[in-house]
Amino acid sequence: MTGYSVYADSLQRQARVDDELARHATTVQTTLRAAFDRDRNTLGNDEYGAELAKKLPGIESGIFDALMAHIGELERAASGLRVSARNYQGAEHPPVVQG
């Protein structure tokens, strides 16, 4: 046999795994956002706190931009896996045309 074979159910299973990873990362993002919001004003009034307060918006932006990109990639991967699974299922089991 030449070529390769694809198991559509394996693609579907991995899509579900990626969906769960995206949901978990979204929960982490929400929890982290709440922690930043809660603790932002506890940096202190010394020079170190003032310096961190200046840098914090950029730090937060980098963290949350990276999380959003990660979540987006997981969601795109899951979607692509589902499309591939449907395509392979369709090729292996084409609809019966009556006529």
The 8 nearest C-alpha neighbors of each residue, nearest first, counted from 0:
[[1, 2, 3, 4, 5, 91, 6, 90],
 [2, 0, 3, 4, 5, 6, 91, 87],
 [3, 1, 0, 4, 5, 6, 87, 91],
 [4, 2, 1, 5, 0, 6, 87, 7],
 [3, 5, 6, 2, 1, 87, 7, 0],
 [4, 6, 7, 3, 87, 9, 10, 84],
 [5, 7, 9, 8, 10, 4, 84, 87],
 [6, 8, 84, 10, 9, 5, 11, 88],
 [7, 9, 11, 10, 6, 12, 84, 13],
 [10, 8, 12, 6, 7, 11, 13, 5],
 [9, 11, 7, 13, 8, 12, 80, 84],
 [10, 12, 8, 14, 9, 13, 81, 7],
 [11, 13, 9, 15, 14, 10, 8, 16],
 [12, 14, 16, 10, 15, 11, 17, 9],
 [15, 13, 77, 11, 17, 12, 16, 80],
 [16, 14, 18, 12, 13, 17, 19, 11],
 [15, 17, 13, 19, 14, 18, 20, 12],
 [18, 16, 20, 14, 19, 15, 77, 73],
 [19, 17, 15, 21, 16, 20, 14, 77],
 [18, 20, 22, 16, 21, 17, 23, 15],
 [19, 21, 17, 23, 22, 18, 24, 16],
 [22, 20, 24, 18, 70, 19, 23, 73],
 [23, 21, 19, 25, 20, 24, 18, 26],
 [22, 24, 26, 20, 25, 21, 19, 27],
 [23, 25, 27, 21, 26, 22, 28, 20],
 [26, 24, 28, 22, 23, 27, 21, 29],
 [25, 27, 23, 29, 28, 24, 30, 22],
 [28, 26, 24, 30, 25, 29, 31, 23],
 [27, 29, 25, 31, 26, 30, 32, 24],
 [30, 28, 32, 26, 27, 31, 25, 33],
 [31, 29, 27, 33, 32, 28, 26, 34],
 [30, 32, 34, 28, 33, 29, 27, 35],
 [33, 31, 29, 35, 34, 30, 28, 36],
 [32, 34, 36, 30, 31, 35, 37, 29],
 [35, 33, 31, 37, 32, 36, 38, 30],
 [36, 34, 32, 38, 37, 39, 33, 31],
 [37, 35, 33, 34, 39, 38, 32, 40],
 [36, 38, 34, 35, 39, 33, 40, 41],
 [39, 37, 35, 41, 40, 36, 34, 42],
 [38, 40, 35, 36, 41, 37, 42, 52],
 [39, 41, 38, 42, 37, 43, 36, 52],
 [42, 40, 38, 43, 39, 48, 37, 44],
 [43, 41, 48, 40, 39, 44, 52, 51],
 [44, 42, 48, 41, 45, 49, 40, 47],
 [43, 45, 48, 49, 46, 42, 47, 41],
 [46, 44, 48, 47, 43, 49, 42, 50],
 [45, 47, 49, 48, 50, 44, 43, 51],
 [48, 46, 50, 49, 45, 51, 43, 44],
 [47, 49, 42, 43, 51, 45, 50, 46],
 [48, 50, 46, 52, 47, 51, 45, 53],
 [51, 49, 47, 53, 52, 48, 46, 54],
 [50, 52, 54, 48, 53, 49, 55, 47],
 [51, 53, 49, 55, 50, 54, 48, 42],
 [54, 52, 50, 51, 55, 49, 56, 57],
 [55, 53, 51, 52, 57, 56, 58, 50],
 [54, 56, 58, 52, 57, 51, 53, 59],
 [57, 55, 59, 58, 54, 60, 53, 52],
 [58, 56, 60, 59, 55, 54, 61, 53],
 [57, 59, 55, 61, 60, 56, 62, 54],
 [60, 58, 62, 56, 57, 61, 55, 63],
 [59, 61, 57, 63, 58, 62, 64, 56],
 [62, 60, 64, 58, 59, 63, 65, 57],
 [63, 61, 59, 65, 60, 64, 66, 58],
 [62, 64, 66, 60, 65, 61, 67, 59],
 [63, 65, 67, 61, 66, 62, 60, 68],
 [66, 64, 68, 62, 63, 67, 61, 69],
 [67, 65, 63, 69, 68, 64, 70, 62],
 [66, 68, 70, 64, 69, 65, 71, 63],
 [69, 67, 71, 65, 66, 70, 72, 64],
 [70, 68, 66, 72, 71, 67, 65, 73],
 [71, 69, 67, 73, 21, 72, 68, 66],
 [70, 72, 68, 74, 69, 73, 67, 75],
 [73, 71, 75, 69, 74, 70, 76, 68],
 [72, 74, 76, 70, 71, 75, 17, 21],
 [73, 75, 71, 77, 72, 76, 78, 70],
 [76, 74, 72, 78, 77, 73, 79, 71],
 [75, 77, 79, 73, 78, 74, 72, 80],
 [78, 76, 14, 80, 74, 75, 79, 17],
 [77, 79, 75, 81, 76, 80, 74, 82],
 [80, 78, 82, 76, 81, 77, 75, 83],
 [79, 81, 83, 77, 78, 82, 10, 14],
 [82, 80, 84, 78, 79, 83, 11, 85],
 [83, 81, 79, 85, 84, 80, 86, 78],
 [84, 82, 86, 80, 85, 81, 79, 87],
 [83, 85, 7, 81, 87, 82, 86, 10],
 [86, 84, 88, 82, 83, 87, 89, 81],
 [87, 85, 83, 89, 84, 88, 82, 90],
 [86, 88, 90, 84, 89, 85, 91, 83],
 [89, 87, 85, 91, 90, 86, 92, 84],
 [88, 90, 93, 86, 92, 87, 91, 85],
 [91, 89, 87, 88, 92, 93, 86, 85],
 [90, 92, 88, 89, 87, 93, 86, 94],
 [93, 91, 89, 90, 88, 94, 87, 95],
 [94, 92, 89, 90, 91, 95, 88, 96],
 [93, 95, 96, 92, 89, 90, 97, 91],
 [94, 96, 97, 93, 92, 98, 89, 91],
 [97, 95, 94, 98, 93, 92, 89, 90],
 [98, 96, 95, 94, 93, 92, 89, 90],
 [97, 96, 95, 94, 93, 92, 89, 90]]
